[in-house]
Amino acid sequence: MATKYHVKRNDQVVVIAGSHKGKAGKILEVLPSKNRARVEGVAMIKKHLKKSEKNPQGAITELEGSVHISNLMLQSVFDASKRKKATA
């Protein structure tokens, strides 16, 4: 059975805990097997790519890492809560 989360793809969310606390963005992907989600512009990681026909030099690209679902809150709920006043 699929797990039901309080957020889904394309929702605007705010990170409420962890090293990326206070950052906001849109959910790009939900990873139910790991209870995590990728959020646009949050938890950026560098990925080293091998040389290929498409990319003869190889490259270091920045991609979104994942954030645990429990550390995310919908932007609308966050704006209506006391948390917004605490971080601002």
Stockholm file with secondary structure:
# STOCKHOLM 1.0

chainA/1-88         MATKYHVKRNDQVVVIAGSHKGKAGKILEVLPSKNRARVEGVAMIKKHLKKSEKNPQGAITELEGSVHISNLMLQSVFDASKRKKATA
#=GR chainA/1-88 SS CCCCCSCCTTCEEEECSSTTTTCEEEEEEEETTTTEEEETTSSEEEEEECCCSSCTTCEEEEEECEEEGGGEEEHHHHHHSTHHHHHC
#=GC SS_cons        CCCCCSCCTTCEEEECSSTTTTCEEEEEEEETTTTEEEETTSSEEEEEECCCSSCTTCEEEEEECEEEGGGEEEHHHHHHSTHHHHHC
//
